[in-house]
Amino acid sequence: MSIEFCGLELAHRVINGSGTFDAIAARRVFDEGLRTGFPFAAYVSKTITLEPRAGNPPPRLWEAPGGLINSIGLPNKGLDGYLRDDLPQLADLLGDAGGEAADRRAVPLITNVMGADSEEISRLLEACQERGEIAAVELNVSCPNVKTGLDIGADPRQLEDVVRAVRGRTQKPLVVKLTPNTADVAACAQAAEEAGADAVSLINTLRATALAPQATVRPRRPWLGGGTGGLSGPAIRVVALAQVEAVAARVTIPVVGMGGVQCARHARDLLDVGATLVAVGTESFRDPASAGRIARELQSLEEG
Ligand SMILES: Cc1cc2nc3c(=O)[nH]c(=O)nc-3n(C[C@H](O)[C@H](O)[C@H](O)COP(=O)(O)O)c2cc1C
């Protein structure tokens, strides 16, 4: 069985949520096992920005009931560092390097990028266009824990303008990763589709915060170094289901559904409301092999 997604051929319906599975670090731990038993049908990189970013000051994590607030702040090596250091390693791992990996199906690489405006995003897309190792691009317009240029995804008109302005900069499939922190996510999805997106993905994390626990400290301060962060994990699953359902009902392009998926039943729910693919995020921190298990269980649900 194979799944068609924006012209790519995938072995199954389960991919990773950007920023939640570091394939390069995982390879150091699992070595060849990761190559042969790669859990995702496509691999989405963490968000890459034009310039390197250090990320937010610590603390960066807060455990919430049934979830996790992260305020990581998108640390990354920047475009040049990604292309120079990470891309060759990812291509080797995912099987795009030819030769050695010819015995198994290559896992398409989706590079996730974020820019503060159309100019920055255009440069990122143009650079991705040049690289054959990259199968598709995911545009992050939705991360709530950094302060620049991110609200473009919250307003349908702005989102449409930006996607329209950058769409022509790559011929590769363009997935727009929507923000859930908006009044009408379906309107944003429709705007992205009308501007030329090939697919949309959702949900990103929900804006959240936590106060430092010392009850006696006045005024109370946020716990997270970045002030606010984004909530992920089981706590957001029901929100994800509602937003994916609303979006899938509005657009004709494929939808990648994510948010709190821990087992095949959760994945099946997202598919049943109209998603084409499902991404596993926070669950991979608890169990890095979870996506492989979910994909297998999903296949047996489909066959049974
Ligand atoms: C620690 C962490 C880092 C993340 N980094 C990114 C990122 O770099 N880019 C992005 O688009 N989404 C990022 N996300 C959002 C996830 O890809 C996903 O949309 C979200 O966590 C919901 O799925 P989940 O509940 O299964 O984790 C991150 C999430 C977490 C928890």
The ligand as an SDF file (V2000), in Angstrom:
LIG
                    3D

 31 33  0  0  0  0  0  0  0  0999 V2000
    9.1700   20.8080   21.7800 C   0  0  0  0  0  0  0  0  0  0  0  0
    8.3690   21.1700   20.5530 C   0  0  0  0  0  0  0  0  0  0  0  0
    8.9900   21.8060   19.4880 C   0  0  0  0  0  0  0  0  0  0  0  0
    8.2620   22.1590   18.3470 C   0  0  0  0  0  0  0  0  0  0  0  0
    8.9030   22.7750   17.3180 N   0  0  0  0  0  0  0  0  0  0  0  0
    8.2060   23.1060   16.2030 C   0  0  0  0  0  0  0  0  0  0  0  0
    8.8650   23.7050   15.1100 C   0  0  0  0  0  0  0  0  0  0  0  0
   10.0910   23.9050   15.1100 O   0  0  0  0  0  0  0  0  0  0  0  0
    8.1130   24.0550   14.0270 N   0  0  0  0  0  0  0  0  0  0  0  0
    6.7580   23.8070   13.9590 C   0  0  0  0  0  0  0  0  0  0  0  0
    6.1330   24.1300   12.9360 O   0  0  0  0  0  0  0  0  0  0  0  0
    6.1130   23.1880   14.9680 N   0  0  0  0  0  0  0  0  0  0  0  0
    6.8040   22.8520   16.0920 C   0  0  0  0  0  0  0  0  0  0  0  0
    6.1580   22.2100   17.1260 N   0  0  0  0  0  0  0  0  0  0  0  0
    4.7070   21.8900   17.0050 C   0  0  0  0  0  0  0  0  0  0  0  0
    4.4890   20.4270   16.6120 C   0  0  0  0  0  0  0  0  0  0  0  0
    5.0310   20.1460   15.3370 O   0  0  0  0  0  0  0  0  0  0  0  0
    2.9740   20.0790   16.6030 C   0  0  0  0  0  0  0  0  0  0  0  0
    2.3220   20.9200   15.6760 O   0  0  0  0  0  0  0  0  0  0  0  0
    2.3190   20.2610   17.9590 C   0  0  0  0  0  0  0  0  0  0  0  0
    3.1990   19.9090   19.0020 O   0  0  0  0  0  0  0  0  0  0  0  0
    1.0210   19.4600   18.1080 C   0  0  0  0  0  0  0  0  0  0  0  0
    1.2360   18.0730   18.0040 O   0  0  0  0  0  0  0  0  0  0  0  0
    1.4730   17.1050   19.3050 P   0  0  0  0  0  0  0  0  0  0  0  0
    0.3950   17.4440   20.3040 O   0  0  0  0  0  0  0  0  0  0  0  0
    1.3900   15.7220   18.7820 O   0  0  0  0  0  0  0  0  0  0  0  0
    2.8330   17.4470   19.8460 O   0  0  0  0  0  0  0  0  0  0  0  0
    6.8780   21.8560   18.2750 C   0  0  0  0  0  0  0  0  0  0  0  0
    6.2560   21.1880   19.3420 C   0  0  0  0  0  0  0  0  0  0  0  0
    6.9810   20.8430   20.4730 C   0  0  0  0  0  0  0  0  0  0  0  0
    6.2860   20.1250   21.6110 C   0  0  0  0  0  0  0  0  0  0  0  0
  1  2  1  0
  2  3  1  0
  2 30  2  0
  3  4  2  0
  4  5  1  0
  4 28  1  0
  5  6  2  0
  6  7  1  0
  6 13  1  0
  7  8  2  0
  7  9  1  0
  9 10  1  0
 10 11  2  0
 10 12  1  0
 12 13  2  0
 13 14  1  0
 14 15  1  0
 14 28  1  0
 15 16  1  0
 16 17  1  0
 16 18  1  0
 18 19  1  0
 18 20  1  0
 20 21  1  0
 20 22  1  0
 22 23  1  0
 23 24  1  0
 24 25  2  0
 24 26  1  0
 24 27  1  0
 28 29  2  0
 29 30  1  0
 30 31  1  0
M  END
$$$$
